[in-house]
Amino acid sequence: MIHIGSGYRHYEDLINRIGEERIKARYEFLHEQMLQFIAGFDRERNGIGNRLSINERALMHAILEYFEDIEKVKSAHDLEHTNSPKIQAYMSYWILRRHPIQLLSIDCDDDLVFVNEKFVLSMLMSFLTLGAESKTLSELDRDMYKSFANTFYYFLKFRRLDPQSIEMILLSFRFGGVYPECKDVQ
């Protein structure tokens, strides 16, 4: 613990490699998504959003650690670019590790304890459905969607997370669309 501060000196090199503008753009994008999520949560839960705040330092650490991991993956596998499921998985992982959305009050519903998991779930489900969450679904499809979302949420809350497992879930969801006739399998 005595050298904990020395573990973050490498961010200057990372910022030089990635570029300040790219990091700033990712920060602004995620910050805006979080603000929209909190506003939606506020409308849905009658004013509960005022009990939530974005810890900007925690968000920046999540973003820097995301970029650091992506750089390692690209280097290890000699990649110029990473695929979108990998990007989503690593960003989600670091948001869940750093918990940038924080409670301002201890007097709140228990489910607010998992607000970062709710945010990540909403972000990932939007990614998986290409933003078509409002599409009308058959009863079977709606039940499958709800079951998947609930199970994914449970996974994000209580299972051991790593970016690779999140990425595999995202890839599996997409692959499921290749064989729609298998959706009736129990």
Backbone as a chain_set.jsonl record, in Angstrom:
{"seq": "MIHIGSGYRHYEDLINRIGEERIKARYEFLHEQMLQFIAGFDRERNGIGNRLSINERALMHAILEYFEDIEKVKSAHDLEHTNSPKIQAYMSYWILRRHPIQLLSIDCDDDLVFVNEKFVLSMLMSFLTLGAESKTLSELDRDMYKSFANTFYYFLKFRRLDPQSIEMILLSFRFGGVYPECKDVQ", "coords": {"N": [[0.816, -1.199, 0.0], [2.072, 1.159, 0.473], [3.23, 2.114, -1.869], [1.181, 2.827, -3.546], [0.461, 5.18, -4.894], [2.44, 5.394, -6.829], [1.685, 3.672, -8.781], [0.147, 4.913, -10.729], [1.575, 6.567, -12.37], [2.087, 6.048, -15.023], [0.064, 7.052, -16.625], [0.549, 9.415, -18.016], [2.152, 8.645, -20.2], [0.333, 6.963, -21.469], [-1.703, 8.794, -22.156], [-0.283, 10.355, -23.975], [0.16, 8.415, -25.973], [-2.456, 7.607, -26.741], [-3.823, 9.983, -27.104], [-5.016, 13.096, -26.165], [-7.419, 14.197, -27.089], [-8.949, 12.015, -27.987], [-9.355, 10.604, -25.622], [-10.725, 12.535, -24.177], [-13.021, 12.762, -25.766], [-14.187, 10.223, -25.418], [-14.666, 10.336, -22.705], [-16.518, 12.505, -22.553], [-18.633, 11.436, -24.064], [-19.409, 9.146, -22.532], [-19.995, 10.391, -20.09], [-22.175, 11.982, -20.824], [-23.975, 9.947, -21.564], [-24.355, 8.771, -19.064], [-25.529, 10.902, -17.672], [-27.944, 11.094, -19.098], [-28.995, 8.584, -18.502], [-29.32, 8.803, -15.704], [-31.194, 10.879, -15.659], [-33.348, 9.62, -16.947], [-33.784, 7.569, -15.147], [-34.548, 9.101, -13.021], [-37.004, 10.165, -13.935], [-38.442, 7.794, -14.168], [-38.481, 6.862, -11.57], [-39.578, 8.803, -9.944], [-38.085, 11.316, -9.066], [-35.78, 10.262, -7.922], [-33.312, 10.497, -9.03], [-31.908, 12.688, -8.096], [-30.463, 11.769, -6.047], [-28.259, 10.661, -7.022], [-24.976, 10.833, -8.433], [-22.308, 11.686, -10.661], [-19.112, 10.609, -10.271], [-16.509, 12.234, -11.322], [-13.757, 11.828, -11.341], [-13.547, 9.067, -10.85], [-14.81, 8.144, -13.154], [-13.004, 9.061, -15.107], [-10.747, 7.534, -14.399], [-11.743, 4.98, -15.0], [-11.986, 5.191, -17.766], [-9.333, 5.687, -18.571], [-8.125, 3.303, -17.695], [-9.519, 1.504, -19.233], [-8.586, 2.241, -21.841], [-5.918, 1.595, -21.474], [-6.025, -1.215, -21.127], [-7.131, -1.969, -23.63], [-5.083, -1.15, -25.302], [-3.112, -3.005, -24.515], [-4.312, -5.412, -25.346], [-4.449, -4.994, -28.121], [-1.729, -4.828, -28.685], [-0.78, -7.366, -27.828], [-2.073, -9.086, -29.585], [-1.423, -8.127, -32.005], [-3.085, -6.182, -33.302], [-4.697, -3.667, -35.226], [-7.119, -2.406, -34.915], [-9.9, -2.8, -32.649], [-12.718, -4.981, -32.181], [-16.223, -4.066, -31.936], [-17.762, -5.457, -29.881], [-15.696, -6.122, -28.09], [-14.749, -3.61, -27.343], [-17.032, -2.574, -26.037], [-17.232, -4.467, -23.972], [-14.815, -4.186, -22.469], [-15.01, -1.487, -21.703], [-17.342, -1.565, -20.19], [-16.56, -3.322, -18.164], [-14.619, -1.786, -16.78], [-16.153, 0.37, -15.933], [-17.801, -0.953, -14.145], [-15.895, -1.733, -12.316], [-14.934, 0.689, -11.255], [-17.146, 2.19, -10.514], [-18.46, 4.836, -11.239], [-20.937, 6.171, -11.091], [-22.487, 7.376, -8.359], [-23.999, 7.101, -5.095], [-25.596, 9.717, -3.383], [-26.847, 9.787, -1.032], [-27.474, 7.834, 1.847], [-29.928, 7.07, 2.432], [-31.898, 5.407, 0.672], [-33.39, 3.346, -1.911], [-32.653, -0.162, -1.954], [-31.981, -1.189, -4.469], [-30.647, 0.858, -5.727], [-28.06, 0.601, -5.005], [-26.954, -0.907, -6.925], [-26.677, 0.717, -9.161], [-24.682, 1.302, -11.058], [-24.41, -1.151, -12.317], [-26.952, -1.315, -13.425], [-26.768, 0.816, -15.208], [-24.703, -0.088, -16.92], [-25.919, -2.404, -17.903], [-28.076, -1.247, -19.325], [-26.642, 0.17, -21.246], [-25.296, -1.93, -22.581], [-27.441, -3.532, -23.474], [-28.673, -1.787, -25.239], [-26.626, -1.6, -27.102], [-26.591, -4.286, -28.002], [-29.125, -4.554, -29.15], [-29.051, -2.745, -31.097], [-30.121, -0.272, -30.555], [-32.854, -0.614, -30.861], [-34.806, -1.024, -28.891], [-37.442, -0.326, -28.543], [-38.882, -1.672, -30.413], [-41.669, -3.604, -31.436], [-42.337, -6.694, -30.033], [-43.021, -10.217, -30.308], [-44.944, -12.147, -27.936], [-43.468, -14.359, -26.994], [-40.851, -13.654, -27.807], [-40.549, -11.268, -26.356], [-40.669, -12.25, -23.738], [-38.354, -13.822, -23.783], [-36.431, -11.833, -24.189], [-36.735, -10.286, -21.84], [-36.052, -12.24, -19.949], [-33.395, -12.781, -20.662], [-32.261, -10.197, -20.22], [-32.735, -9.874, -17.458], [-31.245, -12.03, -16.432], [-28.703, -11.328, -17.327], [-28.353, -8.942, -15.932], [-28.321, -9.948, -13.307], [-25.97, -11.445, -13.522], [-24.098, -9.354, -13.898], [-24.277, -8.146, -11.419], [-23.637, -10.139, -9.466], [-21.801, -12.11, -10.259], [-18.447, -13.222, -10.927], [-16.603, -10.979, -12.675], [-15.036, -10.367, -15.797], [-13.492, -8.781, -18.598], [-13.433, -10.497, -20.799], [-15.455, -12.431, -20.365], [-17.753, -10.843, -20.45], [-17.549, -9.951, -23.077], [-17.882, -12.389, -24.405], [-20.548, -12.97, -23.806], [-21.807, -10.911, -25.218], [-21.06, -11.548, -27.86], [-22.259, -14.066, -28.069], [-24.983, -13.454, -27.85], [-25.393, -12.051, -30.224], [-24.803, -14.094, -32.045], [-26.903, -15.8, -31.578], [-28.96, -14.848, -33.162], [-28.507, -15.962, -35.626], [-29.593, -18.491, -35.805], [-32.623, -18.495, -35.5], [-34.645, -20.355, -35.179], [-33.984, -21.895, -33.026], [-34.832, -20.69, -30.755], [-36.99, -21.677, -29.379], [-36.121, -23.675, -27.761], [-35.942, -25.073, -24.598]], "CA": [[0.0, 0.0, 0.0], [2.9, 2.355, 0.563], [3.572, 2.603, -3.209], [-0.028, 2.864, -4.36], [0.489, 6.359, -5.754], [3.37, 5.228, -7.946], [1.058, 2.831, -9.8], [-0.588, 5.693, -11.708], [2.48, 7.469, -13.096], [2.12, 5.706, -16.439], [-1.028, 7.666, -17.377], [1.079, 10.419, -18.934], [2.54, 7.944, -21.422], [-0.898, 6.5, -22.103], [-2.349, 9.962, -22.746], [0.502, 10.703, -25.166], [-0.063, 7.387, -27.009], [-3.857, 7.591, -27.167], [-4.202, 11.333, -27.51], [-5.918, 13.755, -25.221], [-8.738, 14.412, -27.72], [-9.667, 10.732, -28.0], [-9.749, 10.33, -24.236], [-11.741, 13.535, -23.838], [-14.247, 12.404, -26.491], [-14.779, 9.059, -24.745], [-15.168, 10.831, -21.422], [-17.73, 13.301, -22.784], [-19.679, 10.514, -24.521], [-19.897, 8.356, -21.396], [-20.58, 11.308, -19.117], [-23.504, 12.335, -21.337], [-24.822, 8.75, -21.434], [-24.685, 8.625, -17.644], [-26.491, 11.949, -17.336], [-29.227, 10.695, -19.675], [-29.458, 7.439, -17.716], [-29.783, 9.321, -14.416], [-32.43, 11.63, -15.917], [-34.39, 8.619, -17.197], [-34.015, 6.904, -13.864], [-35.262, 10.092, -12.222], [-38.394, 10.195, -14.417], [-39.044, 6.488, -13.88], [-38.562, 6.61, -10.122], [-40.108, 9.996, -9.27], [-37.166, 12.197, -8.368], [-34.684, 9.565, -7.234], [-32.057, 10.858, -9.674], [-31.156, 13.693, -7.327], [-29.636, 11.04, -5.065], [-27.153, 10.075, -7.78], [-24.003, 11.781, -8.963], [-21.193, 11.079, -11.399], [-17.792, 10.928, -9.747], [-15.761, 12.471, -12.551], [-12.435, 11.215, -11.215], [-13.722, 7.619, -11.032], [-15.095, 7.935, -14.579], [-11.753, 9.229, -15.856], [-9.919, 6.354, -14.157], [-12.324, 3.876, -15.767], [-11.659, 5.404, -19.178], [-7.893, 5.482, -18.753], [-7.837, 1.879, -17.536], [-10.059, 0.88, -20.449], [-7.639, 2.458, -22.932], [-4.705, 0.83, -21.18], [-6.3, -2.621, -21.444], [-7.294, -2.109, -25.08], [-3.723, -1.064, -25.862], [-2.455, -4.292, -24.251], [-4.93, -6.418, -26.223], [-4.009, -4.713, -29.485], [-0.317, -5.165, -28.766], [-0.599, -8.814, -27.674], [-2.622, -9.801, -30.735], [-0.999, -7.385, -33.187], [-4.296, -5.645, -33.923], [-4.743, -2.225, -35.435], [-8.404, -1.978, -34.362], [-10.609, -3.826, -31.896], [-14.122, -5.054, -32.576], [-17.126, -3.331, -31.052], [-18.055, -6.175, -28.635], [-14.543, -6.023, -27.183], [-14.753, -2.241, -26.832], [-18.125, -2.494, -25.065], [-16.927, -5.331, -22.83], [-13.763, -3.588, -21.643], [-15.512, -0.262, -21.082], [-18.298, -1.99, -19.154], [-15.793, -3.892, -17.059], [-13.988, -0.739, -15.973], [-17.214, 1.121, -15.255], [-18.219, -1.762, -13.002], [-14.81, -1.741, -11.321], [-14.705, 2.012, -10.667], [-18.423, 2.714, -10.008], [-18.49, 6.296, -11.316], [-22.228, 6.706, -10.645], [-22.456, 7.152, -6.915], [-25.127, 7.531, -4.271], [-25.348, 10.896, -2.553], [-27.56, 9.621, 0.229], [-27.612, 6.435, 2.255], [-31.361, 6.854, 2.57], [-32.398, 5.134, -0.665], [-33.765, 1.967, -2.188], [-31.528, -1.088, -2.068], [-31.564, -1.417, -5.848], [-29.728, 1.911, -6.158], [-26.703, 0.13, -4.742], [-26.503, -1.502, -8.183], [-26.968, 1.669, -10.224], [-23.688, 1.162, -12.13], [-24.771, -2.36, -13.046], [-28.121, -0.948, -14.231], [-26.288, 1.642, -16.311], [-23.975, -0.945, -17.859], [-26.916, -3.25, -18.57], [-28.798, -0.443, -20.324], [-25.683, 0.469, -22.306], [-25.033, -3.14, -23.348], [-28.657, -3.969, -24.161], [-28.829, -0.883, -26.373], [-25.63, -2.045, -28.079], [-27.009, -5.574, -28.566], [-30.346, -4.411, -29.952], [-28.784, -1.645, -32.025], [-30.989, 0.838, -30.198], [-34.236, -0.893, -31.266], [-35.515, -1.564, -27.734], [-38.867, -0.008, -28.614], [-39.495, -2.527, -31.435], [-42.715, -4.481, -30.937], [-41.921, -8.096, -30.053], [-44.042, -11.206, -29.974], [-44.927, -12.456, -26.505], [-42.329, -15.253, -26.743], [-39.616, -12.872, -27.929], [-40.504, -10.329, -25.23], [-40.311, -13.044, -22.557], [-36.938, -14.191, -23.918], [-35.661, -10.603, -23.994], [-36.766, -9.978, -20.409], [-35.293, -13.268, -19.244], [-31.977, -12.524, -20.932], [-31.861, -8.957, -19.543], [-32.705, -10.139, -16.015], [-30.113, -12.913, -16.15], [-27.496, -10.531, -17.56], [-28.268, -8.032, -14.794], [-27.889, -10.78, -12.179], [-24.559, -11.743, -13.783], [-23.307, -8.141, -13.646], [-24.302, -7.845, -9.99], [-23.195, -11.154, -8.516], [-20.805, -13.055, -10.767], [-17.08, -12.732, -11.125], [-16.561, -10.341, -13.984], [-13.84, -9.978, -16.514], [-13.923, -8.289, -19.911], [-13.6, -11.602, -21.742], [-16.768, -13.058, -20.176], [-18.748, -9.901, -20.971], [-17.439, -10.007, -24.539], [-18.459, -13.643, -24.869], [-22.008, -12.818, -23.724], [-22.218, -10.054, -26.333], [-20.911, -12.322, -29.096], [-23.257, -15.139, -28.051], [-26.278, -12.848, -28.136], [-25.431, -11.784, -31.664], [-24.808, -15.372, -32.753], [-28.237, -16.372, -31.427], [-29.801, -14.405, -34.265], [-28.219, -16.751, -36.823], [-30.481, -19.647, -35.783], [-33.81, -18.108, -34.732], [-35.5, -21.515, -34.894], [-33.551, -22.498, -31.766], [-35.314, -19.918, -29.623], [-38.015, -22.419, -28.65], [-35.463, -24.682, -26.925], [-36.033, -24.733, -23.17]], "C": [[0.858, 1.261, 0.0], [3.201, 2.952, -0.817], [2.349, 2.737, -4.115], [-0.035, 4.055, -5.317], [1.387, 6.194, -6.952], [2.766, 4.38, -9.056], [0.37, 3.608, -10.896], [0.288, 6.668, -12.499], [2.427, 7.241, -14.602], [1.005, 6.359, -17.248], [-0.525, 8.731, -18.353], [1.479, 9.786, -20.256], [1.317, 7.47, -22.192], [-1.595, 7.657, -22.811], [-1.61, 10.402, -24.008], [0.268, 9.714, -26.305], [-1.471, 7.464, -27.592], [-4.274, 8.935, -27.738], [-5.268, 11.897, -26.596], [-7.327, 13.916, -25.799], [-9.57, 13.134, -27.72], [-10.183, 10.379, -26.607], [-10.869, 11.278, -23.822], [-13.064, 13.188, -24.523], [-14.946, 11.22, -25.827], [-15.382, 9.477, -23.409], [-16.485, 11.575, -21.615], [-18.901, 12.421, -23.217], [-20.267, 9.744, -23.341], [-20.559, 9.236, -20.339], [-21.997, 11.681, -19.548], [-24.46, 11.144, -21.242], [-25.257, 8.551, -19.985], [-25.691, 9.674, -17.195], [-27.883, 11.598, -17.864], [-29.834, 9.528, -18.889], [-30.041, 7.912, -16.382], [-31.089, 10.091, -14.597], [-33.592, 10.671, -16.18], [-34.775, 7.882, -15.935], [-34.845, 7.818, -12.971], [-36.74, 10.15, -12.628], [-39.129, 8.916, -14.025], [-39.322, 6.298, -12.397], [-38.933, 7.86, -9.334], [-39.084, 10.752, -8.416], [-35.983, 11.544, -7.68], [-33.316, 9.938, -7.816], [-31.253, 11.893, -8.921], [-30.327, 13.052, -6.22], [-28.42, 10.394, -5.729], [-26.257, 11.168, -8.331], [-22.939, 11.015, -9.728], [-19.896, 11.555, -10.763], [-16.875, 11.023, -10.964], [-14.362, 11.862, -12.514], [-12.526, 9.702, -11.436], [-14.012, 7.295, -12.493], [-13.822, 8.06, -15.403], [-10.825, 8.04, -15.636], [-10.439, 5.16, -14.948], [-11.935, 3.99, -17.238], [-10.181, 5.172, -19.438], [-7.525, 3.997, -18.637], [-8.387, 1.07, -18.713], [-9.058, 1.013, -21.593], [-6.35, 1.666, -22.706], [-4.893, -0.653, -21.519], [-6.43, -2.852, -22.944], [-5.937, -2.035, -25.776], [-2.97, -2.391, -25.682], [-2.994, -5.38, -25.172], [-4.456, -6.223, -27.653], [-2.545, -5.106, -29.684], [-0.095, -6.68, -28.731], [-1.051, -9.584, -28.905], [-2.307, -9.118, -32.06], [-2.202, -6.879, -33.989], [-4.156, -4.146, -34.126], [-6.009, -1.649, -34.801], [-9.011, -3.13, -33.566], [-12.073, -3.812, -32.317], [-15.015, -4.392, -31.532], [-17.544, -4.127, -29.816], [-16.918, -6.083, -27.616], [-14.496, -4.625, -26.549], [-15.821, -2.097, -25.746], [-17.797, -3.282, -23.798], [-15.886, -4.701, -21.91], [-14.234, -2.302, -20.972], [-16.475, -0.599, -19.96], [-17.571, -2.508, -17.927], [-15.222, -2.792, -16.161], [-15.006, 0.183, -15.312], [-17.652, 0.351, -14.015], [-17.139, -1.847, -11.93], [-14.709, -0.414, -10.576], [-15.973, 2.657, -10.117], [-18.497, 4.247, -10.055], [-19.839, 6.917, -10.94], [-22.349, 6.349, -9.173], [-23.682, 7.727, -6.227], [-24.722, 8.738, -3.437], [-25.96, 10.752, -1.177], [-27.634, 8.141, 0.576], [-29.079, 6.068, 2.443], [-31.957, 6.647, 1.175], [-32.777, 3.662, -0.789], [-32.522, 1.1, -2.343], [-31.055, -1.263, -3.505], [-30.668, -0.305, -6.39], [-28.275, 1.547, -5.888], [-26.1, -0.41, -6.04], [-26.742, -0.578, -9.377], [-25.947, 1.581, -11.361], [-23.967, -0.072, -12.965], [-25.995, -2.098, -13.933], [-27.688, -0.105, -15.438], [-25.596, 0.78, -17.361], [-24.949, -1.851, -18.61], [-27.645, -2.447, -19.646], [-27.897, -0.128, -21.518], [-25.469, -0.758, -23.199], [-26.273, -3.638, -24.092], [-28.94, -3.068, -25.359], [-27.849, -1.25, -27.481], [-26.096, -3.324, -28.78], [-28.218, -5.45, -29.483], [-30.221, -3.293, -30.984], [-29.741, -0.478, -31.805], [-32.454, 0.621, -30.531], [-35.065, -1.46, -30.119], [-37.011, -1.327, -27.803], [-39.597, -0.832, -29.683], [-40.532, -3.44, -30.781], [-42.266, -5.933, -31.113], [-43.118, -9.002, -29.795], [-43.932, -11.511, -28.482], [-43.734, -13.348, -26.153], [-41.014, -14.482, -26.778], [-39.455, -11.888, -26.768], [-40.104, -11.054, -23.942], [-38.843, -13.449, -22.594], [-36.037, -12.983, -23.658], [-35.58, -10.263, -22.505], [-35.947, -10.971, -19.607], [-33.79, -13.061, -19.431], [-31.497, -11.296, -20.157], [-31.77, -9.171, -18.034], [-31.519, -11.013, -15.623], [-28.796, -12.17, -16.315], [-27.279, -9.564, -16.39], [-27.778, -8.78, -13.549], [-26.398, -11.095, -12.311], [-23.681, -10.538, -13.445], [-23.226, -7.815, -12.162], [-23.519, -8.855, -9.16], [-22.119, -12.124, -9.013], [-19.454, -12.394, -10.916], [-16.955, -12.225, -12.553], [-15.144, -10.224, -14.511], [-14.291, -9.562, -17.909], [-14.195, -9.417, -20.906], [-14.969, -12.266, -21.592], [-17.879, -12.13, -20.677], [-18.734, -9.932, -22.495], [-18.087, -11.276, -25.083], [-19.986, -13.606, -24.822], [-22.505, -11.991, -24.911], [-22.142, -10.807, -27.662], [-21.965, -13.427, -29.188], [-24.648, -14.614, -28.382], [-26.416, -12.616, -29.634], [-25.517, -13.079, -32.469], [-26.187, -16.025, -32.679], [-29.188, -15.973, -32.539], [-29.593, -15.196, -35.539], [-29.193, -17.93, -36.935], [-31.743, -19.336, -34.972], [-34.737, -19.28, -34.412], [-35.13, -22.196, -33.593], [-34.123, -21.776, -30.555], [-36.389, -20.629, -28.825], [-37.422, -23.484, -27.723], [-35.493, -24.216, -25.469], [-34.816, -25.183, -22.422]], "O": [[0.403, 2.319, -0.434], [3.407, 4.16, -0.932], [2.49, 2.756, -5.338], [-0.503, 3.929, -6.449], [1.133, 6.792, -7.997], [3.29, 4.37, -10.17], [0.029, 3.021, -11.923], [-0.236, 7.51, -13.228], [2.698, 8.161, -15.374], [1.001, 6.228, -18.472], [-1.122, 8.924, -19.412], [1.179, 10.329, -21.319], [1.271, 7.563, -23.419], [-2.033, 7.507, -23.952], [-2.239, 10.779, -24.997], [0.186, 10.113, -27.467], [-1.647, 7.391, -28.808], [-4.992, 9.006, -28.736], [-6.277, 11.256, -26.302], [-8.314, 13.785, -25.075], [-10.775, 13.181, -27.475], [-11.311, 9.912, -26.449], [-11.843, 10.866, -23.191], [-14.123, 13.313, -23.907], [-16.17, 11.221, -25.691], [-16.466, 9.031, -23.034], [-17.46, 11.303, -20.915], [-20.033, 12.637, -22.784], [-21.486, 9.696, -23.173], [-21.577, 8.855, -19.762], [-22.915, 11.693, -18.727], [-25.624, 11.311, -20.879], [-26.407, 8.201, -19.722], [-26.602, 9.373, -16.424], [-28.88, 11.779, -17.166], [-31.04, 9.495, -18.644], [-31.119, 7.477, -15.979], [-31.996, 9.968, -13.774], [-34.699, 10.889, -15.687], [-35.95, 7.608, -15.691], [-35.734, 7.361, -12.253], [-37.621, 10.18, -11.77], [-40.286, 8.952, -13.607], [-40.294, 5.643, -12.021], [-38.617, 7.947, -8.147], [-39.209, 10.815, -7.193], [-35.259, 12.202, -6.933], [-32.286, 9.722, -7.177], [-30.035, 11.97, -9.087], [-29.57, 13.739, -5.535], [-27.654, 9.676, -5.086], [-26.706, 12.269, -8.651], [-22.702, 9.835, -9.469], [-19.616, 12.753, -10.719], [-16.512, 10.009, -11.56], [-13.844, 11.429, -13.543], [-11.686, 9.121, -12.123], [-13.523, 6.295, -13.018], [-13.585, 7.253, -16.302], [-10.18, 7.581, -16.579], [-9.647, 4.404, -15.511], [-11.593, 2.993, -17.875], [-9.817, 4.528, -20.422], [-6.7, 3.501, -19.405], [-7.791, 0.077, -19.13], [-8.717, 0.024, -22.241], [-5.768, 1.134, -23.651], [-4.018, -1.269, -22.128], [-5.894, -3.827, -23.47], [-5.678, -2.773, -26.726], [-2.275, -2.841, -26.593], [-2.228, -6.176, -25.715], [-4.098, -7.19, -28.325], [-2.174, -5.649, -30.725], [0.69, -7.212, -29.516], [-0.476, -10.621, -29.234], [-2.852, -9.48, -33.103], [-2.313, -7.119, -35.191], [-3.571, -3.446, -33.299], [-5.991, -0.559, -34.229], [-8.674, -4.293, -33.786], [-12.603, -2.789, -32.749], [-14.608, -4.187, -30.389], [-17.677, -3.52, -28.753], [-17.164, -5.98, -26.414], [-14.233, -4.489, -25.354], [-15.552, -1.565, -24.669], [-18.053, -2.819, -22.687], [-16.066, -4.689, -20.693], [-13.905, -2.047, -19.814], [-16.429, 0.014, -18.893], [-17.921, -2.176, -16.795], [-15.33, -2.86, -14.937], [-14.742, 0.722, -14.237], [-17.852, 0.941, -12.954], [-17.452, -2.018, -10.752], [-14.425, -0.403, -9.378], [-15.881, 3.591, -9.321], [-18.586, 4.887, -9.007], [-19.883, 8.072, -10.515], [-22.318, 5.178, -8.794], [-24.305, 8.681, -6.691], [-23.636, 8.77, -2.859], [-25.632, 11.507, -0.262], [-27.832, 7.298, -0.299], [-29.422, 4.895, 2.595], [-32.462, 7.59, 0.566], [-32.519, 2.854, 0.102], [-31.478, 1.563, -2.801], [-29.865, -1.465, -3.745], [-29.998, -0.497, -7.404], [-27.365, 2.126, -6.481], [-24.884, -0.374, -6.229], [-26.984, -1.053, -10.486], [-26.313, 1.767, -12.521], [-23.785, -0.055, -14.182], [-26.069, -2.596, -15.057], [-28.185, -0.295, -16.548], [-25.872, 0.905, -18.554], [-24.814, -2.043, -19.818], [-27.812, -2.93, -20.767], [-28.344, -0.157, -22.665], [-25.462, -0.644, -24.424], [-26.165, -4.117, -25.222], [-29.402, -3.55, -26.393], [-28.199, -1.215, -28.661], [-26.006, -3.434, -30.002], [-28.32, -6.163, -30.482], [-31.192, -2.949, -31.658], [-30.122, 0.214, -32.749], [-33.235, 1.571, -30.491], [-35.94, -2.294, -30.35], [-37.778, -2.061, -27.179], [-40.811, -0.697, -29.837], [-40.298, -3.982, -29.7], [-41.866, -6.344, -32.202], [-44.092, -8.609, -29.153], [-42.936, -11.168, -27.845], [-43.067, -13.128, -25.142], [-40.169, -14.635, -25.896], [-38.35, -11.7, -26.26], [-39.306, -10.545, -23.155], [-38.161, -13.425, -21.568], [-35.01, -13.097, -22.99], [-34.502, -9.989, -21.977], [-35.227, -10.587, -18.685], [-33.016, -13.154, -18.479], [-30.45, -11.341, -19.511], [-30.827, -8.698, -17.399], [-30.866, -10.769, -14.608], [-27.872, -12.363, -15.525], [-26.155, -9.393, -15.919], [-26.913, -8.285, -12.827], [-25.653, -11.02, -11.334], [-22.649, -10.678, -12.789], [-22.225, -7.271, -11.696], [-22.805, -8.464, -8.236], [-21.584, -12.892, -8.215], [-19.34, -11.172, -11.016], [-17.178, -12.963, -13.512], [-14.192, -10.01, -13.761], [-15.369, -9.959, -18.351], [-15.081, -9.304, -21.754], [-15.585, -12.628, -22.595], [-18.849, -12.601, -21.27], [-19.789, -9.939, -23.129], [-18.766, -11.237, -26.109], [-20.645, -14.155, -25.705], [-23.508, -12.336, -25.534], [-23.05, -10.715, -28.487], [-22.5, -13.689, -30.265], [-25.402, -15.258, -29.111], [-27.438, -12.949, -30.233], [-26.233, -13.142, -33.468], [-26.595, -16.723, -33.607], [-30.136, -16.704, -32.826], [-30.416, -15.116, -36.452], [-29.573, -18.318, -38.04], [-31.911, -19.861, -33.871], [-35.529, -19.203, -33.474], [-35.907, -23.012, -33.096], [-33.912, -22.219, -29.426], [-36.679, -20.227, -27.699], [-38.16, -24.126, -26.976], [-35.108, -23.088, -25.163], [-34.724, -24.979, -21.211]]}, "num_chains": 1, "name": "protein.A"}
